[in-house]
């Protein structure tokens, strides 16, 4: 089910707008899945968090300090949120 991330746009409050290789796009809240400790500690700084990029070799998002997140986890997080939102309609 691995879907590579092809674009990322940082938003407020640790949210990212992600676009996956299958043209699915959505917003994920990174604060829901990480603790801001260890390699993720610098991401607690909003200015540093906004420096997120896509690594096309890995197919996921990353930061200069080596922090990255599994694209499968991010896709599942988005998919779950989209499904729950649909149920609320």
N, C-alpha and C positions, 0 to 999 in steps of 0.2 A: 504493500500500500504506500510505499515511500513516494512522496510528492516533493520534489525540489522546490525551494523558495527561489523565485526569480527577481523579486523586488520587495523593498521594505521602506516604509516611511514612519519615522518616529512620531508619536503623538504625546499628548500630556499624560501625566500620572502613570508612567511605565507601560503605556499601551503602544502597540505597533500595528500598523496596517500592512498586512502581508499579502503578496500575490504569489500563488503557486503555479507550477508549470502547466497545470491543466486549466489555467485562467480563472480559477476560483480565487476570490479575494475576500478578506475579512479582517476584523480587528481582534487581536488577542491581548489580554492583560498579563504581562510577564510577571507581575507581582503575585499572581495567583499560583505560579508554579515554581518560583525560586525563593530561596532565602538570600538576602543580600550579605552573604558571608563568603569567605574564601575568594575564589576567582571571581565571584559575582559581586563582591563588596564594592568595587568602583562603580558598578551600575546604579548604586543608590544615589549617585550624583547625577541629577537630570541632564547636565551639560555633557557628561561622559556617556550616559545612556543614549543620548541623541546621536552619538557617533557610530551607531550600529551600521553595518554594511552587510551585503550579501557576498559570501564566498562561493563563486560558481563551481569551484572544484569539489566543495563539500555539499553544495546545494542547500545551504542553510545560512542563518544570520550569525554574525560574529562581531567581536570587538577587538581592538588592538592588543588587549592584554591576554588574548587567547580564549576568552570565554565564548562559548557557542552553545546552541540549543538544538536538540534533535528535531529535524523538520517533521518527523512523524508525530512526535508529541504535540508540536504546535498545530499541525493539521487536525489532529484529533481534538485538541482543545477548541479550536475554531468550530469544528463540525458539531461538537456537543453543544456549544453555545448557540449555534444557528438552529439546531434541532429544538432546544429548549425555548428559544424565542418563538419559533413557529408554533409550538404547543400553546403558548400564551395568547396567541392571536385567536 
